[in-house]
Amino acid sequence: MAIITSKKFFDFDLLRRVVSYAAPYKKKFYLSIVLAIVLAVFTPVRPILIQVTVDKYISGRIIQMLVLITVIQIGFLVLETGLRFYFSYITSWLGQNVVKDLRVKVYKKVLGLNLSQFDKTPIGTLTTRTVDDIERINDVFSDGLIPILADLLSIICVLSYMFWKDWQLTLVALIPFPIILISTYYFKESVNRSFHRVRNAVASLNAFVQEHITGMQVVQAFAAEEREFEKFKKINKEHRNANINAIFAYSVFFPIVEIVLATAIGLIVWWTSKEALHLQQSQQGTLMAFILCLNLIFRPLRVIADKFNVLQMGMVAGERVFKVLDNKDFINEEGTYAPEKVKGRIEFDHVIFGYTSETPVLKNVSFSVNPGETIAIVGHTGSGKSTIISLLNRLYHIQQGAIKIDNINVEDYKLEILRKNIGVVLQDVFLFSGSILDNITLRNPEIPKGKVIEAAKLIGVHDFIMKLPGDYDFNVMERGAILSVGQRQLLSFIRALLFNPSILILDEATSSVDTESEQMIQRAIDKLISGRTSIVIAHRLSTIRKADKIIVLDKGEVKEMGTHEELISKDGYYHKLYQLQFEKQKSVA
């Protein structure tokens, strides 16, 4: 996970990119700016009305005008409150819509990333990018850019009125302001550093918790609870310390603002008293207006530094999100070839591939499969069997060579069409939280329940499903945890059959089921592979004896190729694998 570091005081290019996502809502964006200007102009109106009320109408005892101006003040206050509410609503609405659009765009990008990105990036980190970091971008609009603009304009308008009314008194009131400026700078820097620590800690915390909850069975099986708990406490402590640093900065800054405000008010009173020991009635309104103006200046000053940090928080979060959007390691979807159905001829032509460029997994692999043929791929763990399946599905990009289906490079196929023609049953079956029906159809409305039941009966698991509470509507929970490995395998097998692919891939499909279930699947396989190109990867060599061709892989290289009988007669790699498994089965028996 990349550690966030502060690069420069402010990145205007990044801000422009964040703001560009408000383009579909530009009317609301411009309206919020107009409201910011209007509210800024409104800010000094109340002090002006109070000054006029005290100096002119109260001192002159003009009761009728006093009632009128009081009504005007109440009406103005109601109007200003309504505008401030609408301004707050508009900025929040704008932020939430930008967040909605960005989250859709990021998730779509995540769906299109090459699997190599998921190999290198913790799932918790991607979750933080997609959910938490994007939510922080909302703050750029609701509490950052536009509210800061509104506060700055308000301060300018109030100061303009003060200088116009009495420039000397204004300068006296501003004497303690350098303390505020210095405090604001250090407050901003302190909170900004703390925020970077918090964001790193949040990403680490999410990644750790997600990974360990997913792998809880391993943690408990090896009695590693205490060790992992200590690691969690260390990460959680870092998260707490980062937040406490930010809290400390707030605890120091806000009292300083209050002290400076009190000092400024005291200076105003001292200066006015010094000028006239017997203050005239006509000057009392000015004094009251200036005190109110100071509050109107200090109120935004209390939060403007915090809002600037919120803005930078959103910017840093935006930078993290844009790293996902700018990721170039995505699936190439430029292919346009889209046949209704492929015949199923497969050809690997001198394919070289490695998950990292330094370590090749497949080394110059070549073989071909004719339409309707069944081939089996065998080899020790790590020999590259499952990698071949991933490359055929275009889950990774090869470094050299070519992979073709029906003499067309797989890169030239429209990705959706390519994968619709390839049905896969993996060894490690993943089920989503939801009903059995949803997991089998993957929520495809084009697959009716009747077809699902028909496929389930063909496999022989319909009776098992009907015994569950709710039968096909039974909730399998997250990852199908309440089902056995064999049951999940069978559901995955039905899922592959329903899509009626031209090419069927069984990656250790019977390795996790009992003998009875394996026989059930084998009977269905015999019917389904007829007239369909099939690739079978299996540890149990007894399941692939009927294959038209068997390919033996060792350390990423094709060592042997032929039928079961041909390979046995060669007394080579396959014969040794067969003898080893036969001896193992004999010893178990």
C-alpha positions in Angstrom: 0.0 0.0 0.0 1.3 3.4 -1.0 1.9 5.8 1.8 0.4 9.3 1.3 2.8 12.2 1.6 2.2 15.9 1.3 3.8 17.1 -1.9 3.0 20.8 -2.1 1.0 23.6 -0.4 -1.9 23.2 -2.8 -2.5 21.4 -6.0 -4.7 23.5 -8.2 -4.5 21.0 -11.1 -6.0 18.3 -8.8 -8.6 20.7 -7.6 -9.7 21.5 -11.2 -9.9 17.8 -11.9 -12.1 17.2 -8.9 -14.3 20.2 -9.7 -14.6 19.0 -13.3 -16.9 16.2 -12.1 -19.4 18.8 -11.2 -19.8 19.7 -14.9 -23.1 17.8 -15.3 -24.5 19.9 -12.5 -23.0 23.2 -13.6 -26.3 25.1 -13.0 -26.3 24.1 -9.3 -22.5 24.8 -9.1 -22.9 28.4 -10.4 -26.0 28.9 -8.3 -24.0 28.0 -5.2 -21.3 30.6 -6.1 -24.0 33.2 -6.7 -25.5 32.4 -3.3 -22.0 32.6 -1.7 -21.7 36.2 -3.1 -25.2 37.2 -2.0 -24.6 35.9 1.5 -21.3 37.7 1.7 -23.0 41.0 0.8 -25.7 40.3 3.3 -23.2 39.7 6.1 -22.6 43.3 7.2 -26.2 44.3 6.8 -27.2 43.4 10.3 -24.4 45.4 12.0 -25.4 48.4 9.7 -29.1 48.1 10.8 -28.1 47.8 14.4 -25.8 50.9 14.1 -28.6 52.9 12.5 -31.1 51.7 15.0 -29.0 52.7 18.0 -27.5 55.9 16.7 -30.5 57.3 14.9 -33.8 55.9 16.1 -33.1 55.0 19.7 -31.1 58.1 20.4 -33.7 60.2 18.6 -36.6 58.3 20.3 -38.3 57.8 16.9 -40.6 55.0 18.0 -42.4 54.4 14.7 -39.2 54.0 12.8 -37.8 51.8 15.6 -40.7 49.4 15.1 -40.3 49.5 11.4 -36.5 48.8 11.4 -37.0 46.0 14.0 -39.5 44.4 11.6 -37.0 44.8 8.7 -34.2 43.2 10.8 -36.5 40.2 11.6 -37.5 39.9 8.0 -33.9 40.1 6.8 -32.8 37.5 9.4 -35.5 35.1 8.2 -34.4 35.7 4.5 -30.7 35.2 5.4 -31.4 32.0 7.3 -33.4 30.6 4.4 -30.6 31.5 1.9 -28.0 29.9 4.2 -30.1 26.7 4.5 -30.5 26.6 0.7 -26.8 27.3 0.2 -25.8 24.4 2.6 -28.3 22.1 0.8 -27.1 23.0 -2.7 -23.4 22.4 -1.8 -24.2 19.1 -0.1 -26.4 18.0 -3.0 -23.7 18.9 -5.4 -21.1 16.9 -3.4 -23.3 13.8 -3.1 -24.0 13.7 -6.8 -20.4 14.0 -7.7 -19.7 11.2 -5.2 -22.4 9.0 -6.8 -20.9 9.6 -10.3 -17.4 9.0 -9.2 -18.2 5.8 -7.3 -19.9 4.4 -10.4 -16.9 5.3 -12.5 -14.4 3.9 -10.1 -16.3 0.6 -9.5 -16.6 0.2 -13.3 -12.9 0.7 -13.6 -12.2 -1.8 -10.8 -14.4 -4.4 -12.7 -12.2 -3.9 -15.7 -8.8 -4.1 -14.0 -6.5 -7.0 -14.9 -6.4 -9.6 -12.2 -2.7 -8.8 -11.6 -3.9 -5.6 -9.9 -5.9 -7.7 -7.4 -2.9 -9.9 -6.9 -0.8 -6.8 -5.9 -3.4 -4.6 -4.1 -5.1 -5.6 -0.8 -8.9 -5.8 -1.2 -9.3 -3.6 1.9 -7.3 -0.8 0.2 -9.5 -1.0 -3.0 -12.6 -0.9 -0.7 -11.3 2.2 1.0 -10.7 3.9 -2.4 -14.2 3.0 -3.7 -16.2 3.8 -0.5 -14.4 6.0 2.1 -12.0 8.0 -0.1 -14.8 8.9 -2.6 -17.0 10.0 0.3 -14.3 12.5 1.4 -14.5 14.1 -2.0 -18.1 15.2 -1.1 -16.4 17.5 1.5 -14.7 19.4 -1.3 -18.1 20.8 -2.2 -20.1 20.7 1.0 -17.5 21.9 3.4 -14.5 22.9 1.3 -14.2 25.0 -1.8 -17.5 26.9 -2.1 -18.0 27.4 1.7 -14.4 28.7 2.0 -15.1 31.2 -0.9 -18.3 32.3 0.9 -16.4 32.8 4.2 -13.6 34.8 2.6 -16.1 37.0 0.7 -18.0 37.6 4.0 -14.8 38.6 5.8 -13.9 41.0 3.0 -17.4 42.6 3.0 -17.4 43.1 6.8 -13.9 44.5 6.8 -14.9 46.9 3.9 -17.8 48.2 6.0 -15.6 48.6 9.1 -12.9 50.5 7.2 -15.5 52.7 5.6 -17.1 53.5 8.9 -14.0 54.1 11.0 -10.6 53.1 9.6 -8.7 53.9 12.7 -10.9 51.9 15.0 -10.7 49.0 12.4 -6.9 49.0 12.5 -7.0 49.0 16.3 -9.3 46.0 16.2 -7.0 44.2 13.8 -3.9 44.5 16.0 -4.2 40.9 17.4 -4.9 39.4 13.9 -1.2 38.3 13.2 -1.6 35.9 16.1 -4.7 34.4 14.3 -2.8 34.1 11.0 0.2 32.4 12.6 -2.1 30.1 14.6 -4.1 29.3 11.5 -1.1 28.3 9.5 0.3 26.0 12.2 -3.1 24.5 12.9 -3.6 23.8 9.2 -0.2 22.1 8.9 -0.7 20.1 12.1 -4.1 18.8 11.1 -3.0 18.1 7.5 -0.1 15.9 8.7 -2.5 14.1 11.1 -5.0 13.6 8.3 -2.3 11.9 6.1 -1.6 9.6 9.0 -5.3 8.9 9.6 -5.9 8.0 5.9 -2.9 5.6 5.9 -4.1 4.1 9.1 -7.7 3.7 7.8 -6.5 1.9 4.7 -4.3 -0.4 6.8 -7.1 -1.1 9.2 -9.6 -1.9 6.4 -7.1 -4.1 4.6 -6.1 -6.0 7.8 -9.7 -6.5 9.1 -11.0 -7.6 5.7 -8.2 -10.0 5.1 -8.3 -11.6 8.6 -12.1 -11.9 8.7 -12.0 -13.6 5.3 -9.1 -15.9 6.6 -10.5 -16.4 10.1 -10.6 -20.2 9.6 -6.9 -20.2 9.1 -6.3 -17.9 12.1 -8.3 -20.1 14.4 -7.1 -23.4 13.0 -3.5 -22.4 13.8 -4.3 -20.8 17.2 -2.9 -17.5 15.9 -5.6 -15.3 17.5 -3.3 -13.7 20.0 -0.6 -12.8 17.5 -3.1 -11.4 15.0 -4.8 -9.5 17.8 -1.6 -7.9 18.8 -1.0 -6.8 15.1 -4.5 -5.4 15.1 -3.9 -3.4 18.3 -0.8 -1.9 16.8 -2.6 -0.7 13.7 -5.5 0.5 15.7 -3.1 2.4 18.1 -1.6 4.2 15.1 -5.1 5.2 14.0 -5.9 6.5 17.5 -2.6 8.5 17.8 -3.2 10.2 14.4 -6.7 11.3 15.5 -5.5 12.5 18.9 -2.9 14.7 17.2 -5.6 16.3 15.2 -7.8 16.7 18.3 -4.9 18.3 20.2 -4.6 20.9 17.3 -8.3 21.7 17.5 -8.1 22.0 21.3 -5.3 24.6 21.1 -6.5 26.5 18.1 -10.1 27.3 19.1 -9.3 28.8 22.5 -6.6 31.0 20.8 -9.3 32.3 18.5 -11.6 33.1 21.5 -8.7 34.9 23.3 -7.9 36.9 20.2 -11.6 37.9 19.8 -11.8 39.0 23.4 -8.6 41.0 23.0 -9.9 42.7 19.8 -13.2 43.6 21.6 -11.2 44.9 24.5 -9.1 47.1 22.2 -12.2 48.5 20.6 -13.7 49.5 24.0 -10.3 50.9 25.2 -9.8 53.0 22.0 -13.4 54.4 22.1 -13.1 55.2 25.8 -9.7 56.8 25.2 -11.2 59.0 22.4 -14.1 60.1 24.5 -14.4 59.5 28.2 -18.0 60.7 27.9 -19.2 58.7 25.0 -21.9 60.4 23.0 -25.1 58.5 22.4 -24.6 58.7 18.6 -21.4 56.7 18.9 -22.8 53.8 20.8 -24.3 52.2 17.7 -20.9 52.2 16.0 -19.4 50.5 19.0 -22.1 47.8 19.0 -21.8 47.4 15.2 -18.0 46.9 15.4 -18.3 44.3 18.2 -20.9 42.5 16.1 -18.6 42.8 13.0 -15.8 41.2 14.9 -18.0 38.2 15.8 -18.9 38.0 12.1 -15.2 38.0 11.1 -14.1 35.5 13.8 -17.0 33.1 13.3 -15.7 32.1 9.8 -12.1 32.4 11.0 -12.7 29.8 13.6 -13.6 27.2 10.9 -11.9 28.5 7.7 -8.6 26.7 8.6 -10.6 23.6 9.4 -12.5 23.9 6.1 -9.2 24.3 4.3 -8.0 21.1 5.8 -11.3 19.4 4.9 -10.6 20.7 1.3 -7.2 19.2 1.3 -8.5 16.0 2.8 -10.9 15.7 -0.1 -8.1 16.6 -2.5 -5.8 13.8 -1.1 -8.7 11.4 -1.2 -9.3 12.5 -4.8 -5.7 11.8 -5.6 -6.0 8.3 -4.3 -9.2 7.7 -6.2 -7.7 9.1 -9.4 -4.8 6.6 -9.1 -7.4 3.9 -9.6 -9.0 5.7 -12.5 -5.6 6.4 -14.1 -4.5 2.8 -13.7 -3.4 1.6 -17.2 -3.3 -2.1 -16.3 -6.9 -2.7 -17.4 -8.5 -5.3 -19.6 -8.2 -4.3 -23.3 -11.7 -4.2 -24.7 -10.8 -3.0 -28.1 -11.7 -6.3 -29.7 -14.8 -6.1 -32.0 -15.1 -9.7 -33.4 -18.5 -10.9 -32.0 -19.7 -14.2 -33.5 -23.0 -15.6 -32.2 -21.3 -18.9 -31.4 -17.7 -20.1 -31.6 -16.9 -23.6 -33.0 -14.4 -24.2 -30.2 -11.0 -24.7 -31.8 -8.3 -23.6 -29.4 -4.6 -22.9 -30.2 -1.8 -21.9 -27.9 1.1 -20.8 -30.1 4.5 -20.4 -28.3 2.9 -18.7 -25.3 5.2 -17.1 -22.8 3.6 -15.6 -19.6 4.6 -14.6 -16.1 2.7 -12.8 -13.3 5.9 -10.8 -13.0 8.2 -10.2 -16.0 11.1 -11.7 -14.1 9.5 -15.1 -13.4 7.8 -16.8 -16.3 5.1 -19.3 -15.4 4.5 -20.6 -18.9 7.5 -21.2 -21.1 6.9 -21.5 -24.9 3.7 -23.5 -24.5 2.1 -24.7 -27.7 -0.9 -27.1 -28.2 -4.2 -27.2 -30.1 -7.7 -28.5 -29.5 -10.1 -29.3 -32.2 -13.8 -28.5 -31.9 -15.6 -31.1 -29.8 -12.4 -32.6 -28.4 -11.8 -33.1 -24.7 -8.3 -32.5 -23.5 -6.9 -32.9 -20.0 -4.0 -30.9 -18.5 -2.1 -32.5 -15.7 1.0 -31.7 -13.7 2.3 -31.0 -10.3 1.1 -28.0 -8.3 2.6 -24.8 -9.8 3.2 -26.3 -13.2 0.9 -23.6 -14.8 -2.3 -25.6 -15.4 -4.8 -22.9 -14.0 -2.7 -20.2 -15.6 -3.7 -21.6 -19.1 -7.4 -21.2 -18.2 -6.9 -17.6 -17.0 -5.1 -16.7 -20.2 -7.8 -18.3 -22.4 -10.4 -16.1 -20.6 -8.2 -13.0 -21.1 -7.9 -12.4 -17.3 -4.2 -11.7 -17.9 -2.1 -10.4 -20.9 0.5 -12.7 -22.3 4.0 -11.4 -22.9 4.8 -13.4 -26.1 3.1 -15.7 -28.5 -0.6 -16.0 -29.4 -3.8 -17.6 -28.2 -6.5 -18.2 -30.8 -10.1 -19.5 -30.8 -11.3 -20.5 -34.2 -8.1 -19.1 -35.7 -8.9 -15.7 -34.3 -6.7 -14.1 -31.7 -8.5 -13.8 -28.4 -7.5 -10.2 -28.2 -9.6 -9.5 -31.3 -12.8 -10.9 -29.7 -15.3 -8.6 -28.0 -14.6 -9.5 -24.4 -18.2 -10.2 -23.4 -18.7 -12.5 -26.4 -15.5 -14.4 -25.7 -16.4 -15.1 -22.0 -20.0 -16.0 -22.8 -18.6 -18.8 -25.0 -16.4 -20.1 -22.3 -17.9 -21.8 -19.2 -15.6 -22.3 -16.2 -15.9 -24.3 -13.0 -13.1 -23.4 -10.7 -11.6 -25.3 -7.9 -12.1 -22.5 -5.4 -15.8 -21.7 -5.7 -17.0 -18.2 -4.8 -20.6 -17.7 -3.9 -22.1 -14.3 -3.3 -24.4 -13.5 -0.4 -27.9 -14.1 -1.8 -30.2 -17.0 -2.9 -29.1 -20.2 -4.6 -31.0 -19.1 -7.6 -29.2 -15.7 -7.8 -25.8 -17.4 -7.4 -26.6 -19.9 -10.2 -27.9 -17.4 -12.7 -25.7 -14.5 -11.4 -29.0 -12.4 -11.5 -29.3 -12.8 -15.3 -33.0 -12.2 -16.0 -32.7 -14.1 -19.3 -32.3 -17.4 -17.4 -35.7 -18.7 -16.2 -36.1 -20.7 -13.0 -37.3 -23.7 -15.0 -34.0 -24.0 -16.8 -32.2 -23.8 -13.5 -34.3 -26.7 -12.1 -33.7 -28.7 -15.3 -29.9 -28.3 -15.0 -30.0 -29.1 -11.2 -31.9 -32.3 -12.0 -29.4 -33.2 -14.7 -26.6 -32.8 -12.2 -28.6 -34.6 -9.5 -28.7 -31.8 -6.9 -32.4 -30.8 -7.2 -33.5 -33.0 -4.3 -30.7 -31.5 -2.1 -31.8 -28.0 -2.9 -35.4 -28.7 -2.3 -34.6 -29.9 1.2 -33.1 -26.5 2.1 -35.4 -23.9 3.8 -36.8 -21.9 0.9 -35.3 -24.3 -1.6 -34.0 -22.2 -4.5 -34.5 -19.0 -2.5 -32.3 -20.2 0.3 -29.7 -17.6 1.3 -26.2 -19.1 1.1 -24.8 -16.2 3.1 -21.4 -14.6 2.3 -19.0 -16.8 0.3 -21.5 -19.7 0.7 -20.0 -20.4 4.1 -23.0 -22.5 5.4 -22.6 -24.9 2.5 -20.0 -27.7 2.2 -17.2 -27.4 -0.3 -18.8 -30.1 -2.4 -22.2 -28.4 -2.4 -20.7 -25.1 -3.5 -18.8 -27.0 -6.3 -22.0 -28.5 -7.5 -23.8 -25.2 -7.6 -20.9 -23.7 -9.6 -21.2 -26.6 -12.0 -24.8 -25.8 -12.7 -23.9 -22.2 -13.1 -21.5 -23.1 -15.9 -23.9 -25.4 -17.6 -26.8 -22.9 -17.8 -24.7 -20.5 -20.0 -24.4 -23.2 -22.6 -20.8 -22.4 -23.6 -19.1 -23.7 -26.7 -16.0 -24.3 -24.6 -16.2 -26.0 -21.1 -13.4 -25.7 -18.6 -13.3 -27.8 -15.5 -10.5 -26.6 -13.2 -10.1 -29.3 -10.5 -13.9 -29.4 -10.6 -14.2 -32.7 -8.8 -11.2 -32.3 -6.4 -13.3 -31.1 -3.4 -16.3 -33.5 -3.7 -16.9 -36.9 -2.3 -16.9 -40.1 -4.4 -20.7 -40.1 -4.8 -20.8 -36.4 -5.8 -17.9 -37.0 -8.2 -19.7 -39.9 -9.9 -22.8 -37.7 -10.2 -20.8 -34.9 -11.8 -18.9 -37.3 -14.0 -22.2 -38.7 -15.5 -23.3 -35.1 -16.3 -19.9 -34.3 -17.8 -20.1 -37.3 -20.1 -23.3 -35.9 -21.5 -22.2 -32.3 -21.7 -18.8 -32.6 -23.3 -20.3 -34.5 -26.3 -19.9 -32.1 -29.2 -18.3 -29.4 -27.0 -14.7 -28.4 -26.7 -13.7 -29.2 -23.1 -10.5 -28.6 -21.1 -10.2 -30.6 -17.9 -7.7 -30.0 -15.2 -7.6 -32.7 -12.6 -5.4 -34.2 -9.9 -7.3 -37.4 -10.0 -6.0 -39.0 -13.2 -8.8 -41.6 -13.1 -11.2 -38.8 -14.1 -9.4 -38.0 -17.4 -8.7 -41.4 -18.9 -11.4 -40.8 -21.6 -9.9 -37.5 -22.7 -9.0 -37.3 -26.4 -5.6 -35.8 -25.5 -3.7 -35.3 -22.3 -1.1 -32.6 -21.9 1.6 -33.0 -19.2 3.0 -29.8 -17.8 6.1 -29.4 -15.6 7.4 -26.1 -14.5 5.5 -24.2 -17.2 6.7 -26.4 -20.1 4.8 -29.1 -22.1 6.7 -32.3 -21.4 4.3 -34.8 -23.0 1.1 -35.0 -25.1 -1.1 -37.9 -26.1 -3.8 -40.3 -25.0 -3.8 -42.1 -21.7 -2.6 -45.3 -23.2 0.1 -43.6 -25.3 1.5 -41.7 -22.3 1.5 -44.8 -20.1 3.4 -46.7 -22.7 6.1 -44.0 -22.9 7.1 -44.5 -19.2 7.7 -40.8 -18.8 6.3 -37.9 -16.7 2.7 -39.0 -17.0 3.5 -42.6 -16.1 5.3 -41.5 -13.0 2.4 -39.3 -12.0 0.0 -42.1 -12.5 2.1 -44.6 -10.6 2.6 -42.1 -7.7 -1.2 -41.5 -7.5 -2.0 -45.2 -7.8 0.5 -46.0 -4.9 -1.1 -43.3 -2.8 -4.6 -44.6 -3.4 -3.4 -48.1 -2.6 -1.8 -47.0 0.7 -4.9 -45.2 1.7 -7.0 -48.2 1.0 
